[in-house]
Amino acid sequence: MERGSDRLSVHRDEEMKHELQGLLRSGRSTRTEEWNDPEPTADDDPVVAGGPVTPGGTAVPLEAVRLELAKILGRTSFPAGPRELGGVLREKYAPDSLVEPVERLPRDARYASARELAEAVVEGERTGRGDM
């Protein structure tokens, strides 16, 4: 016989395990428990390790920019020019530090994939070119 100071009954303990089962298995927030979801970061929040990657400020690897662009844009946005891609980024509430370098790319350019776009963005940030 176990003696202790359990605050909950065995039945309530099992009920709580069942309620948390989805959250524990998925490793991310579940839609039914909105109160438990973390708040998204704001544009003016300080940079946090592991947060969204944006070109500018510091040297960012090409693959990190490509991953962030691909995550937001998906496959359906391509092929397109910088104006259309900038519009899609704004519609999906991408950070301004990611949208502005895309909008500064040459207007007549067309990009077939997130890789091409990321290469142009990183190169544009390195050379510091403006509108063309």
Order of alpha helices (4+ residues) and beta strands (2+ residues): alpha-alpha-alpha-alpha-alpha
